[in-house]
């Protein structure tokens, strides 16, 4: 988890250096309400893609991807807090999808759904490309999952760790 956080911060730092804030304002003069993204995290089905359709600061979103148990998925909604023509846009989101993985035996995983309210941003560079970052809080039935795993004859050797999740992606608006 520390490697993901450090890597995300390094990538964001490189983006700030490559695309200065003064150049960002010119990059998003036309409203482009639809977006397709690739990334890592809950909105992308863990490792995959996301489609978003926005109207009047509100967006519906769905993601499909891969997790260690197979097909990862998520559906949700976002509210953007500033204008669609701005290069840096704050947002609040809530997704329902895969938020937890458990290794039942060596290299055999199961995934579990839950809700993830989040805060984040979309930072556009150029006319259509964007960097996306969200800090999510996973809400799922950890005790229920442990009971299910034990009922199947397995023992949990580790807990699920922190409920804080990070997502990072690259998007293209049209």
N, C-alpha and C positions, 0 to 999 in steps of 0.2 A: 504494500500500500504506500509506503514511504517513497518507493521508486516512482510510482505513478504520480504522486503529488509533486515530487522534485522535477520529473520530466515535464509535467504540465506547466509548472512555473517557468522552466527554462524555455519551453516553446513560446509561452506568452511573452517572455522577455525578448526573445528573438523577433517576434512579430512587432513589438513596440519599436525595436531598433530598425527593422526593415521598413516599416510603414509608419512614419511619424504621425502624431495626432493632427498636425496641420494639414497633412495630405488627405486625411480621412474625410473631412467635411465635403470635399469635392467629389467623393466617390459614390454617393448615393442620392443623386438628384431625382431619379425617377422611381416611383413606387413599383415594386415588383412583389406581388402578394404570395407567390408560391416559391417553395424552396425544397430542394433535395439535398441531403447531407450524408456524409459518411463519418463514422466516429466510433468512439469507445464509451460505453456507459448505458444506463437504463434506457434513455430515449432511442438508442440505436439497437435495441435487442442485445445488449452487451457489446458485441463487435459486429457492426453492420451498417445499415442505412436507415434513413428517416425521411418521410415525406410530410411536409407541412403546408397547409393552406390557410392564409390569413385574410381577414376582413375586419376593418375598423378596430385595429389593435388586438383583436381576438383571433387565435389560431387553433385549429384542430391538427393533431399530429399522430402519426403512427410509425413504428419502427419494426424492422425484422433484421435478425442477425444470427450469430452463432454464439453459444455459450458451451461450456465443457460438457453439458448434458445433451446438447443437440440444438434445437431451434429456440432462439431467444426472441422475445417480442415485447412490445409496449404500445399502449394507446394513451393519449392524453390531450391536454389543452394548455395553451399559453396565453398570457395577457402581456402585451408589450406596453411599457410605461411611457414611451415617447414616440414621436412621429415616425412613420415608415420611411421618410426620406433622410432621416438621421443616420450617420455612419455607426455610431455607438448607441445601442438600444438595450436598456435594462428590461428584464422580463421576470415574471413569476409563472411557474408551471406546476402541474400535477400530472403524474403519469401512473398508470396501473400496468404492471408487467413484471418480468423476471427481476427480482432484487436480491435473491440469495441462492447460493450453491452449496451443496453438501457432498462430500466424498464418502460414499457408503462403503466401498472397498477400493483397493488400489486401482486407480484410473477409471472408476465407475462413479459417475456423478448424477445427482438429481437437482433440478432447479425448482424454485418456489416463487410464487407471485406475491406482490404487495404493492402498496401505494408509496409514491415518492413526491411529496411537495418539495419545491425547489425555488431557488433564486439564481439568476445568472444573467448572461448578456450575449448579444450578437454584435460582433465588431466587423463591419464591412470594410473591405479594401477593394479597390478597383470599382467597377460598376455592378458586378453581380456576386463576387466571391465573399465569403465571410468566415470568420473564426467564431466558434461557439463554445461557451463554457458555462456549466451549471454546477452548483453545489446542492446536493439532494440529501434528504433525510428519509431513510427507508423505514417503512412501517409494515411489519409482517408478524405472523404468529410464530415466534421462535419456539415457544413451549410446545405448540401443536406439531411443529415440524420435528422436534426432538422425540415426541411421543410416537409419531408416525414411523420414524427411522427405527426406534427401539422395537416397535410392533413388528417390523419387517425382519427383526433379528440382528440389527446392527447397533453399534454403540458409537455415540458422538464422542470423539476424542478432543475436539476443539469447539469453542463457541463460534458464532458468526462474526465476531469482532464488532467494530464500531458501526453504528447505523448510518454514519455519514458516507455518502457516495459522491464521486466526481464524474462528470461526463465532459468529454472534449470532442469537438468535431469540426469539420470543414464543410461549408455549405455553398450551394450555387442557387441564386434566385433567378426566376424568370417571370 
